[in-house]
Amino acid sequence: MINYNNKTFKPISSSVNSETSSETIFSYKQHQNIVTSYYSGGNIIKGHLIGLVDEDGNINMRYHQINKNGTLMTGICSSKPEITTNGKIRLHENWEWTSGDTSKGSSILEEI
């Protein structure tokens, strides 16, 4: 299992319906197979996610965040890790808003 504890990530690509940007920073913590992260930056004032990690490092998570418009947004996400040639973790994410327009999208986050 990949250990995400004390890892920091930022998006390197996102669907147009995403609220994240290269300014959004995710700070991960992990205890056993439970992952949490606080994040903020760009259009996001404050966000939080919680998820379960499987033996291959895949994360099944839920998230909620407040954007600069003061809107509370919620969603679900599945994240699949890739280890890059320099040993960093890259997360390939497929997500769906459970609030707002309930659209779907994808993002790639990379460890910094």
Backbone torsions as a table, in degrees:
resi	resn	phi	psi	omega
1	MET	NA	136.0	174.7
2	ILE	-71.7	139.0	176.3
3	ASN	-101.9	117.0	-178.4
4	TYR	-92.3	1.1	-175.4
5	ASN	-60.6	130.2	178.9
6	ASN	63.5	22.5	175.0
7	LYS	-92.3	146.0	179.0
8	THR	-121.0	136.1	-176.5
9	PHE	-130.4	156.6	169.6
10	LYS	-143.4	150.1	179.6
11	PRO	-67.0	139.1	171.3
12	ILE	-110.6	-13.3	171.5
13	SER	-160.2	150.1	180.0
14	SER	-154.1	151.0	173.0
15	SER	-63.0	157.0	-177.5
16	VAL	-63.9	-24.0	-179.7
17	ASN	-87.5	8.0	177.6
18	SER	-82.7	152.4	172.9
19	GLU	-97.0	-6.1	179.4
20	THR	-83.2	160.1	176.1
21	SER	-150.5	-179.5	178.8
22	SER	-64.5	-11.9	177.4
23	GLU	-87.0	-9.7	-178.5
24	THR	-83.8	125.6	-178.7
25	ILE	-115.8	128.5	179.6
26	PHE	-107.7	125.9	177.7
27	SER	-111.8	109.4	-174.0
28	TYR	-91.7	146.2	170.2
29	LYS	-130.9	149.6	177.8
30	GLN	-141.0	135.8	171.9
31	HIS	-131.7	116.3	-173.2
32	GLN	54.4	-120.2	-178.1
33	ASN	-104.2	16.8	179.2
34	ILE	-104.7	125.8	179.1
35	VAL	-113.2	138.4	171.5
36	THR	-131.6	159.1	175.7
37	SER	-153.7	138.3	166.4
38	TYR	-101.6	143.0	179.6
39	TYR	-147.6	155.8	178.2
40	SER	-165.7	168.6	177.1
41	GLY	121.1	151.2	-177.3
42	GLY	67.3	-126.2	-178.9
43	ASN	-81.7	-2.2	-175.8
44	ILE	-107.1	120.1	177.3
45	ILE	-73.6	-50.3	179.0
46	LYS	-156.4	137.7	177.0
47	GLY	-141.4	162.7	179.6
48	HIS	-147.4	141.7	173.2
49	LEU	-132.2	155.7	175.6
50	ILE	-141.5	138.6	-178.0
51	GLY	-156.8	172.4	176.9
52	LEU	-112.7	135.4	-179.9
53	VAL	-102.8	133.6	175.7
54	ASP	-93.5	-178.6	-175.4
55	GLU	-63.0	-23.8	179.1
56	ASP	-91.5	1.6	179.5
57	GLY	89.0	1.7	176.3
58	ASN	-68.7	142.6	-179.2
59	ILE	-117.9	129.5	171.8
60	ASN	-106.7	114.8	-170.0
61	MET	-135.3	165.2	171.9
62	ARG	-125.1	146.7	-179.5
63	TYR	-140.0	155.7	172.2
64	HIS	-144.4	147.5	-176.0
65	GLN	-155.9	158.1	174.4
66	ILE	-115.5	124.7	-178.3
67	ASN	-91.0	177.2	-177.5
68	LYS	-64.9	-17.6	175.5
69	ASN	-81.8	-3.6	-178.3
70	GLY	81.2	17.1	-178.8
71	THR	-94.5	132.9	174.6
72	LEU	-84.4	121.6	-179.5
73	MET	-117.7	145.6	-179.6
74	THR	-133.3	156.3	179.0
75	GLY	-167.7	175.3	175.8
76	ILE	-122.4	152.7	-175.4
77	CYS	-152.2	142.0	168.7
78	SER	-117.4	135.3	-172.7
79	SER	-127.9	128.7	-179.9
80	LYS	-115.8	125.1	-177.0
81	PRO	-83.4	152.6	170.4
82	GLU	-134.8	136.4	175.2
83	ILE	-95.7	119.9	-177.7
84	THR	-76.2	169.9	-179.0
85	THR	-61.8	-24.4	178.0
86	ASN	-92.2	9.6	175.0
87	GLY	86.0	0.4	178.6
88	LYS	-82.4	159.2	178.8
89	ILE	-93.5	132.3	172.8
90	ARG	-117.2	128.4	-177.8
91	LEU	-106.2	122.1	176.6
92	HIS	-97.9	114.3	-170.4
93	GLU	-116.6	137.1	169.7
94	ASN	-117.6	125.9	-173.3
95	TRP	-136.7	167.4	179.5
96	GLU	-147.8	131.6	174.0
97	TRP	-69.8	135.1	172.4
98	THR	-104.4	7.0	173.8
99	SER	-135.0	175.7	180.0
100	GLY	63.7	-131.8	-175.0
101	ASP	-83.6	-0.2	-179.6
102	THR	52.6	30.5	178.1
103	SER	-77.1	167.8	179.4
104	LYS	-112.8	160.3	177.9
105	GLY	-164.1	-175.2	177.5
106	SER	-141.9	155.0	179.5
107	SER	-146.4	157.1	170.5
108	ILE	-124.8	124.2	176.4
109	LEU	-110.0	146.6	179.5
110	GLU	-130.2	139.7	178.4
111	GLU	-63.9	136.1	177.9
112	ILE	-116.1	NA	NA
